[in-house]
Amino acid sequence: MSRQPAAPATTASIGHGLSADPRTRTRTLTRLRRIEGQVRGLHRMVEQERACADVLTQIASVHEALRAVGRELMRNHLKHCATTAFRAGDAPAEAMCDELVDLMYRNAR
């Protein structure tokens, strides 16, 4: 399985990221710890040679949990970072539009 490099940080993201809403940061970390536990469980399932269907079901569960985290982060990004960029003027707003289109495209797959 090939890995895609992480996307570089963008300059369009004006604002404070997750620090703008500490509750979102806390919820995100809690969800990611839960997902981390699910992935460790997947590792154990493979080591124990569990049924393929069971492993695939757990993979689907992890995938959906990650998508939920992504939705929450997108909401935070729109609420804080994008709003700030749109209020900052034409250049930051244009850059934010480009960033949002790219994010939506990457997350729609």
N, CA, C and O atoms as a GROMACS GRO file, in nm:
protein
  436
    1MET      N    1   0.085  -0.117   0.000
    1MET     CA    2   0.000   0.000   0.000
    1MET      C    3   0.089   0.123   0.000
    1MET      O    4   0.178   0.136   0.084
    2SER      N    5   0.066   0.213  -0.095
    2SER     CA    6   0.149   0.333  -0.102
    2SER      C    7   0.090   0.441  -0.013
    2SER      O    8  -0.031   0.452   0.004
    3ARG      N    9   0.178   0.519   0.041
    3ARG     CA   10   0.137   0.629   0.127
    3ARG      C   11   0.149   0.758   0.050
    3ARG      O   12   0.245   0.780  -0.023
    4GLN      N   13   0.051   0.844   0.068
    4GLN     CA   14   0.059   0.976   0.010
    4GLN      C   15   0.124   1.067   0.112
    4GLN      O   16   0.094   1.058   0.231
    5PRO      N   17   0.213   1.156   0.067
    5PRO     CA   18   0.273   1.248   0.163
    5PRO      C   19   0.166   1.341   0.220
    5PRO      O   20   0.066   1.371   0.154
    6ALA      N   21   0.189   1.384   0.341
    6ALA     CA   22   0.096   1.477   0.403
    6ALA      C   23   0.095   1.606   0.325
    6ALA      O   24   0.198   1.652   0.276
    7ALA      N   25  -0.021   1.665   0.315
    7ALA     CA   26  -0.032   1.792   0.244
    7ALA      C   27   0.041   1.899   0.324
    7ALA      O   28   0.034   1.901   0.446
    8PRO      N   29   0.111   1.988   0.254
    8PRO     CA   30   0.181   2.094   0.325
    8PRO      C   31   0.082   2.189   0.392
    8PRO      O   32  -0.031   2.204   0.347
    9ALA      N   33   0.127   2.251   0.497
    9ALA     CA   34   0.044   2.351   0.564
    9ALA      C   35   0.021   2.465   0.466
    9ALA      O   36   0.110   2.504   0.391
   10THR      N   37  -0.098   2.518   0.469
   10THR     CA   38  -0.129   2.625   0.375
   10THR      C   39  -0.114   2.760   0.442
   10THR      O   40  -0.128   2.773   0.563
   11THR      N   41  -0.087   2.858   0.361
   11THR     CA   42  -0.076   2.993   0.413
   11THR      C   43  -0.212   3.061   0.418
   11THR      O   44  -0.227   3.167   0.478
   12ALA      N   45  -0.312   2.999   0.353
   12ALA     CA   46  -0.445   3.060   0.351
   12ALA      C   47  -0.513   3.050   0.487
   12ALA      O   48  -0.602   3.130   0.517
   13SER      N   49  -0.474   2.954   0.567
   13SER     CA   50  -0.541   2.932   0.695
   13SER      C   51  -0.505   3.042   0.794
   13SER      O   52  -0.408   3.031   0.869
   14ILE      N   53  -0.583   3.144   0.792
   14ILE     CA   54  -0.565   3.253   0.887
   14ILE      C   55  -0.653   3.220   1.006
   14ILE      O   56  -0.765   3.172   0.989
   15GLY      N   57  -0.605   3.242   1.123
   15GLY     CA   58  -0.682   3.210   1.241
   15GLY      C   59  -0.595   3.130   1.336
   15GLY      O   60  -0.473   3.131   1.326
   16HIS      N   61  -0.659   3.062   1.424
   16HIS     CA   62  -0.585   2.993   1.528
   16HIS      C   63  -0.601   2.843   1.523
   16HIS      O   64  -0.565   2.774   1.619
   17GLY      N   65  -0.655   2.790   1.415
   17GLY     CA   66  -0.670   2.645   1.404
   17GLY      C   67  -0.753   2.590   1.517
   17GLY      O   68  -0.855   2.648   1.555
   18LEU      N   69  -0.710   2.479   1.570
   18LEU     CA   70  -0.786   2.413   1.676
   18LEU      C   71  -0.783   2.490   1.807
   18LEU      O   72  -0.867   2.467   1.894
   19SER      N   73  -0.687   2.581   1.822
   19SER     CA   74  -0.683   2.658   1.946
   19SER      C   75  -0.799   2.758   1.953
   19SER      O   76  -0.829   2.810   2.061
   20ALA      N   77  -0.864   2.786   1.839
   20ALA     CA   78  -0.977   2.879   1.839
   20ALA      C   79  -1.095   2.822   1.917
   20ALA      O   80  -1.175   2.898   1.972
   21ASP      N   81  -1.107   2.691   1.923
   21ASP     CA   82  -1.216   2.627   1.997
   21ASP      C   83  -1.158   2.510   2.076
   21ASP      O   84  -1.146   2.400   2.023
   22PRO      N   85  -1.124   2.534   2.202
   22PRO     CA   86  -1.062   2.428   2.283
   22PRO      C   87  -1.149   2.303   2.296
   22PRO      O   88  -1.097   2.193   2.311
   23ARG      N   89  -1.282   2.320   2.291
   23ARG     CA   90  -1.370   2.202   2.300
   23ARG      C   91  -1.353   2.112   2.179
   23ARG      O   92  -1.353   1.989   2.191
   24THR      N   93  -1.338   2.173   2.062
   24THR     CA   94  -1.316   2.093   1.941
   24THR      C   95  -1.184   2.018   1.952
   24THR      O   96  -1.176   1.901   1.916
   25ARG      N   97  -1.082   2.085   2.002
   25ARG     CA   98  -0.951   2.021   2.019
   25ARG      C   99  -0.962   1.902   2.114
   25ARG      O  100  -0.910   1.794   2.085
   26THR      N  101  -1.030   1.921   2.226
   26THR     CA  102  -1.046   1.814   2.325
   26THR      C  103  -1.125   1.697   2.266
   26THR      O  104  -1.086   1.581   2.282
   27ARG      N  105  -1.236   1.727   2.199
   27ARG     CA  106  -1.317   1.621   2.137
   27ARG      C  107  -1.238   1.547   2.030
   27ARG      O  108  -1.248   1.425   2.018
   28THR      N  109  -1.159   1.621   1.953
   28THR     CA  110  -1.079   1.559   1.847
   28THR      C  111  -0.976   1.464   1.907
   28THR      O  112  -0.960   1.352   1.859
   29LEU      N  113  -0.907   1.509   2.010
   29LEU     CA  114  -0.807   1.422   2.073
   29LEU      C  115  -0.872   1.298   2.134
   29LEU      O  116  -0.816   1.188   2.124
   30THR      N  117  -0.988   1.313   2.195
   30THR     CA  118  -1.059   1.199   2.252
   30THR      C  119  -1.097   1.099   2.143
   30THR      O  120  -1.076   0.978   2.158
   31ARG      N  121  -1.152   1.150   2.034
   31ARG     CA  122  -1.190   1.062   1.923
   31ARG      C  123  -1.068   0.992   1.863
   31ARG      O  124  -1.073   0.873   1.832
   32LEU      N  125  -0.959   1.066   1.848
   32LEU     CA  126  -0.838   1.006   1.789
   32LEU      C  127  -0.780   0.898   1.880
   32LEU      O  128  -0.728   0.797   1.831
   33ARG      N  129  -0.788   0.918   2.011
   33ARG     CA  130  -0.741   0.812   2.103
   33ARG      C  131  -0.828   0.687   2.088
   33ARG      O  132  -0.778   0.575   2.091
   34ARG      N  133  -0.958   0.708   2.074
   34ARG     CA  134  -1.049   0.594   2.055
   34ARG      C  135  -1.017   0.521   1.924
   34ARG      O  136  -1.013   0.398   1.920
   35ILE      N  137  -0.993   0.598   1.819
   35ILE     CA  138  -0.958   0.539   1.689
   35ILE      C  139  -0.826   0.465   1.700
   35ILE      O  140  -0.809   0.357   1.643
   36GLU      N  141  -0.731   0.523   1.772
   36GLU     CA  142  -0.602   0.457   1.792
   36GLU      C  143  -0.622   0.320   1.858
   36GLU      O  144  -0.557   0.223   1.820
   37GLY      N  145  -0.712   0.314   1.955
   37GLY     CA  146  -0.743   0.186   2.018
   37GLY      C  147  -0.807   0.088   1.920
   37GLY      O  148  -0.779  -0.032   1.924
   38GLN      N  149  -0.894   0.139   1.833
   38GLN     CA  150  -0.956   0.053   1.732
   38GLN      C  151  -0.850  -0.004   1.637
   38GLN      O  152  -0.856  -0.121   1.599
   39VAL      N  153  -0.753   0.078   1.600
   39VAL     CA  154  -0.647   0.032   1.509
   39VAL      C  155  -0.560  -0.072   1.579
   39VAL      O  156  -0.520  -0.171   1.518
   40ARG      N  157  -0.531  -0.052   1.707
   40ARG     CA  158  -0.456  -0.154   1.781
   40ARG      C  159  -0.536  -0.285   1.785
   40ARG      O  160  -0.480  -0.394   1.773
   41GLY      N  161  -0.668  -0.272   1.801
   41GLY     CA  162  -0.754  -0.390   1.798
   41GLY      C  163  -0.748  -0.461   1.663
   41GLY      O  164  -0.748  -0.584   1.658
   42LEU      N  165  -0.742  -0.384   1.555
   42LEU     CA  166  -0.727  -0.443   1.422
   42LEU      C  167  -0.597  -0.522   1.412
   42LEU      O  168  -0.593  -0.632   1.358
   43HIS      N  169  -0.492  -0.464   1.466
   43HIS     CA  170  -0.361  -0.531   1.465
   43HIS      C  171  -0.371  -0.666   1.536
   43HIS      O  172  -0.321  -0.767   1.487
   44ARG      N  173  -0.437  -0.666   1.652
   44ARG     CA  174  -0.454  -0.791   1.727
   44ARG      C  175  -0.539  -0.891   1.649
   44ARG      O  176  -0.510  -1.010   1.649
   45MET      N  177  -0.643  -0.841   1.584
   45MET     CA  178  -0.730  -0.930   1.506
   45MET      C  179  -0.651  -1.000   1.396
   45MET      O  180  -0.669  -1.120   1.373
   46VAL      N  181  -0.563  -0.928   1.329
   46VAL     CA  182  -0.482  -0.988   1.223
   46VAL      C  183  -0.384  -1.088   1.284
   46VAL      O  184  -0.366  -1.197   1.230
   47GLU      N  185  -0.321  -1.050   1.395
   47GLU     CA  186  -0.229  -1.143   1.461
   47GLU      C  187  -0.300  -1.272   1.503
   47GLU      O  188  -0.241  -1.380   1.495
   48GLN      N  189  -0.424  -1.260   1.546
   48GLN     CA  190  -0.501  -1.376   1.591
   48GLN      C  191  -0.570  -1.449   1.476
   48GLN      O  192  -0.644  -1.545   1.497
   49GLU      N  193  -0.544  -1.403   1.355
   49GLU     CA  194  -0.599  -1.465   1.234
   49GLU      C  195  -0.752  -1.473   1.239
   49GLU      O  196  -0.811  -1.576   1.208
   50ARG      N  197  -0.813  -1.362   1.280
   50ARG     CA  198  -0.959  -1.355   1.283
   50ARG      C  199  -1.016  -1.358   1.142
   50ARG      O  200  -0.944  -1.336   1.045
   51ALA      N  201  -1.143  -1.384   1.132
   51ALA     CA  202  -1.210  -1.393   1.003
   51ALA      C  203  -1.198  -1.262   0.925
   51ALA      O  204  -1.208  -1.153   0.981
   52CYS      N  205  -1.176  -1.276   0.795
   52CYS     CA  206  -1.161  -1.158   0.708
   52CYS      C  207  -1.280  -1.064   0.722
   52CYS      O  208  -1.261  -0.942   0.728
   53ALA      N  209  -1.400  -1.118   0.726
   53ALA     CA  210  -1.520  -1.034   0.736
   53ALA      C  211  -1.518  -0.950   0.863
   53ALA      O  212  -1.559  -0.834   0.861
   54ASP      N  213  -1.472  -1.009   0.974
   54ASP     CA  214  -1.464  -0.935   1.100
   54ASP      C  215  -1.362  -0.821   1.090
   54ASP      O  216  -1.387  -0.710   1.136
   55VAL      N  217  -1.247  -0.850   1.029
   55VAL     CA  218  -1.142  -0.748   1.014
   55VAL      C  219  -1.193  -0.636   0.923
   55VAL      O  220  -1.175  -0.518   0.953
   56LEU      N  221  -1.257  -0.673   0.813
   56LEU     CA  222  -1.309  -0.572   0.720
   56LEU      C  223  -1.417  -0.486   0.785
   56LEU      O  224  -1.426  -0.366   0.759
   57THR      N  225  -1.499  -0.546   0.868
   57THR     CA  226  -1.602  -0.471   0.940
   57THR      C  227  -1.537  -0.369   1.033
   57THR      O  228  -1.582  -0.254   1.041
   58GLN      N  229  -1.433  -0.411   1.101
   58GLN     CA  230  -1.362  -0.320   1.192
   58GLN      C  231  -1.292  -0.209   1.114
   58GLN      O  232  -1.288  -0.094   1.160
   59ILE      N  233  -1.237  -0.240   0.998
   59ILE     CA  234  -1.173  -0.139   0.914
   59ILE      C  235  -1.277  -0.034   0.873
   59ILE      O  236  -1.248   0.086   0.875
   60ALA      N  237  -1.396  -0.079   0.835
   60ALA     CA  238  -1.502   0.015   0.797
   60ALA      C  239  -1.539   0.106   0.914
   60ALA      O  240  -1.567   0.224   0.896
   61SER      N  241  -1.539   0.050   1.034
   61SER     CA  242  -1.570   0.127   1.153
   61SER      C  243  -1.465   0.236   1.178
   61SER      O  244  -1.498   0.350   1.209
   62VAL      N  245  -1.338   0.198   1.163
   62VAL     CA  246  -1.228   0.295   1.180
   62VAL      C  247  -1.238   0.403   1.073
   62VAL      O  248  -1.221   0.522   1.102
   63HIS      N  249  -1.265   0.362   0.952
   63HIS     CA  250  -1.275   0.458   0.842
   63HIS      C  251  -1.385   0.560   0.870
   63HIS      O  252  -1.364   0.680   0.851
   64GLU      N  253  -1.501   0.515   0.914
   64GLU     CA  254  -1.611   0.606   0.944
   64GLU      C  255  -1.578   0.697   1.061
   64GLU      O  256  -1.614   0.815   1.061
   65ALA      N  257  -1.508   0.644   1.161
   65ALA     CA  258  -1.468   0.726   1.275
   65ALA      C  259  -1.373   0.838   1.230
   65ALA      O  260  -1.384   0.951   1.278
   66LEU      N  261  -1.280   0.806   1.140
   66LEU     CA  262  -1.189   0.908   1.088
   66LEU      C  263  -1.266   1.012   1.006
   66LEU      O  264  -1.235   1.131   1.012
   67ARG      N  265  -1.363   0.968   0.930
   67ARG     CA  266  -1.444   1.063   0.851
   67ARG      C  267  -1.520   1.158   0.944
   67ARG      O  268  -1.535   1.276   0.914
   68ALA      N  269  -1.568   1.106   1.057
   68ALA     CA  270  -1.638   1.191   1.154
   68ALA      C  271  -1.544   1.296   1.212
   68ALA      O  272  -1.583   1.412   1.230
   69VAL      N  273  -1.421   1.258   1.240
   69VAL     CA  274  -1.321   1.354   1.288
   69VAL      C  275  -1.297   1.460   1.180
   69VAL      O  276  -1.290   1.579   1.209
   70GLY      N  277  -1.285   1.416   1.057
   70GLY     CA  278  -1.265   1.509   0.946
   70GLY      C  279  -1.379   1.608   0.932
   70GLY      O  280  -1.356   1.726   0.906
   71ARG      N  281  -1.502   1.560   0.947
   71ARG     CA  282  -1.618   1.650   0.938
   71ARG      C  283  -1.613   1.756   1.048
   71ARG      O  284  -1.640   1.874   1.024
   72GLU      N  285  -1.578   1.714   1.168
   72GLU     CA  286  -1.569   1.808   1.281
   72GLU      C  287  -1.459   1.911   1.256
   72GLU      O  288  -1.476   2.029   1.284
   73LEU      N  289  -1.346   1.865   1.205
   73LEU     CA  290  -1.236   1.958   1.177
   73LEU      C  291  -1.272   2.052   1.062
   73LEU      O  292  -1.235   2.170   1.066
   74MET      N  293  -1.343   2.003   0.962
   74MET     CA  294  -1.386   2.091   0.852
   74MET      C  295  -1.481   2.198   0.905
   74MET      O  296  -1.470   2.315   0.867
   75ARG      N  297  -1.572   2.159   0.991
   75ARG     CA  298  -1.664   2.255   1.051
   75ARG      C  299  -1.587   2.362   1.128
   75ARG      O  300  -1.616   2.481   1.116
   76ASN      N  301  -1.489   2.320   1.207
   76ASN     CA  302  -1.406   2.413   1.282
   76ASN      C  303  -1.331   2.506   1.187
   76ASN      O  304  -1.321   2.627   1.212
   77HIS      N  305  -1.277   2.450   1.080
   77HIS     CA  306  -1.201   2.529   0.983
   77HIS      C  307  -1.291   2.635   0.919
   77HIS      O  308  -1.250   2.750   0.904
   78LEU      N  309  -1.412   2.596   0.881
   78LEU     CA  310  -1.505   2.692   0.821
   78LEU      C  311  -1.547   2.800   0.921
   78LEU      O  312  -1.554   2.918   0.888
   79LYS      N  313  -1.575   2.757   1.042
   79LYS     CA  314  -1.626   2.849   1.144
   79LYS      C  315  -1.522   2.951   1.188
   79LYS      O  316  -1.554   3.067   1.212
   80HIS      N  317  -1.398   2.909   1.198
   80HIS     CA  318  -1.295   2.998   1.252
   80HIS      C  319  -1.199   3.048   1.144
   80HIS      O  320  -1.192   3.168   1.118
   81CYS      N  321  -1.125   2.958   1.082
   81CYS     CA  322  -1.019   2.997   0.989
   81CYS      C  323  -1.074   3.064   0.864
   81CYS      O  324  -1.027   3.170   0.824
   82ALA      N  325  -1.175   3.002   0.802
   82ALA     CA  326  -1.229   3.058   0.678
   82ALA      C  327  -1.298   3.191   0.704
   82ALA      O  328  -1.282   3.286   0.627
   83THR      N  329  -1.374   3.199   0.811
   83THR     CA  330  -1.442   3.324   0.844
   83THR      C  331  -1.342   3.438   0.861
   83THR      O  332  -1.364   3.548   0.811
   84THR      N  333  -1.232   3.411   0.930
   84THR     CA  334  -1.128   3.512   0.949
   84THR      C  335  -1.067   3.552   0.816
   84THR      O  336  -1.045   3.671   0.792
   85ALA      N  337  -1.039   3.456   0.730
   85ALA     CA  338  -0.979   3.486   0.600
   85ALA      C  339  -1.072   3.570   0.514
   85ALA      O  340  -1.028   3.664   0.448
   86PHE      N  341  -1.200   3.536   0.514
   86PHE     CA  342  -1.296   3.611   0.432
   86PHE      C  343  -1.311   3.755   0.481
   86PHE      O  344  -1.339   3.845   0.401
   87ARG      N  345  -1.292   3.777   0.608
   87ARG     CA  346  -1.301   3.914   0.663
   87ARG      C  347  -1.171   3.992   0.644
   87ARG      O  348  -1.170   4.114   0.659
   88ALA      N  349  -1.062   3.922   0.610
   88ALA     CA  350  -0.930   3.987   0.602
   88ALA      C  351  -0.905   4.057   0.469
   88ALA      O  352  -0.807   4.131   0.458
   89GLY      N  353  -0.988   4.036   0.371
   89GLY     CA  354  -0.968   4.104   0.244
   89GLY      C  355  -0.966   4.008   0.127
   89GLY      O  356  -0.978   3.886   0.143
   90ASP      N  357  -0.948   4.066   0.007
   90ASP     CA  358  -0.958   3.988  -0.116
   90ASP      C  359  -0.854   3.878  -0.129
   90ASP      O  360  -0.889   3.764  -0.160
   91ALA      N  361  -0.727   3.910  -0.105
   91ALA     CA  362  -0.621   3.809  -0.125
   91ALA      C  363  -0.638   3.690  -0.030
   91ALA      O  364  -0.635   3.576  -0.074
   92PRO      N  365  -0.654   3.715   0.101
   92PRO     CA  366  -0.675   3.600   0.190
   92PRO      C  367  -0.804   3.523   0.158
   92PRO      O  368  -0.808   3.400   0.169
   93ALA      N  369  -0.908   3.594   0.118
   93ALA     CA  370  -1.034   3.527   0.084
   93ALA      C  371  -1.018   3.439  -0.038
   93ALA      O  372  -1.068   3.327  -0.041
   94GLU      N  373  -0.947   3.488  -0.138
   94GLU     CA  374  -0.922   3.410  -0.260
   94GLU      C  375  -0.840   3.285  -0.228
   94GLU      O  376  -0.871   3.176  -0.275
   95ALA      N  377  -0.737   3.302  -0.147
   95ALA     CA  378  -0.654   3.188  -0.108
   95ALA      C  379  -0.736   3.086  -0.029
   95ALA      O  380  -0.719   2.965  -0.046
   96MET      N  381  -0.824   3.135   0.058
   96MET     CA  382  -0.907   3.045   0.137
   96MET      C  383  -1.005   2.970   0.046
   96MET      O  384  -1.028   2.851   0.067
   97CYS      N  385  -1.061   3.036  -0.052
   97CYS     CA  386  -1.151   2.968  -0.147
   97CYS      C  387  -1.078   2.852  -0.214
   97CYS      O  388  -1.131   2.742  -0.225
   98ASP      N  389  -0.956   2.879  -0.260
   98ASP     CA  390  -0.876   2.774  -0.324
   98ASP      C  391  -0.851   2.659  -0.227
   98ASP      O  392  -0.862   2.542  -0.263
   99GLU      N  393  -0.816   2.694  -0.104
   99GLU     CA  394  -0.789   2.591  -0.003
   99GLU      C  395  -0.914   2.508   0.025
   99GLU      O  396  -0.906   2.386   0.034
  100LEU      N  397  -1.029   2.573   0.038
  100LEU     CA  398  -1.153   2.500   0.067
  100LEU      C  399  -1.193   2.407  -0.046
  100LEU      O  400  -1.236   2.295  -0.022
  101VAL      N  401  -1.178   2.454  -0.170
  101VAL     CA  402  -1.208   2.367  -0.284
  101VAL      C  403  -1.118   2.245  -0.282
  101VAL      O  404  -1.164   2.133  -0.303
  102ASP      N  405  -0.989   2.266  -0.256
  102ASP     CA  406  -0.895   2.155  -0.249
  102ASP      C  407  -0.931   2.059  -0.136
  102ASP      O  408  -0.930   1.937  -0.155
  103LEU      N  409  -0.963   2.112  -0.019
  103LEU     CA  410  -1.000   2.028   0.094
  103LEU      C  411  -1.126   1.947   0.065
  103LEU      O  412  -1.133   1.828   0.096
  104MET      N  413  -1.225   2.011   0.005
  104MET     CA  414  -1.349   1.939  -0.027
  104MET      C  415  -1.322   1.829  -0.129
  104MET      O  416  -1.376   1.719  -0.117
  105TYR      N  417  -1.240   1.858  -0.228
  105TYR     CA  418  -1.208   1.757  -0.328
  105TYR      C  419  -1.137   1.638  -0.263
  105TYR      O  420  -1.173   1.523  -0.288
  106ARG      N  421  -1.036   1.665  -0.182
  106ARG     CA  422  -0.960   1.556  -0.119
  106ARG      C  423  -1.045   1.476  -0.022
  106ARG      O  424  -1.025   1.355  -0.009
  107ASN      N  425  -1.138   1.539   0.046
  107ASN     CA  426  -1.220   1.469   0.144
  107ASN      C  427  -1.344   1.404   0.085
  107ASN      O  428  -1.413   1.329   0.154
  108ALA      N  429  -1.373   1.432  -0.041
  108ALA     CA  430  -1.490   1.371  -0.105
  108ALA      C  431  -1.460   1.233  -0.160
  108ALA      O  432  -1.552   1.160  -0.198
  109ARG      N  433  -1.334   1.196  -0.166
  109ARG     CA  434  -1.297   1.065  -0.223
  109ARG      C  435  -1.324   0.954  -0.126
  109ARG      O  436  -1.299   0.837  -0.158
   0.00000   0.00000   0.00000
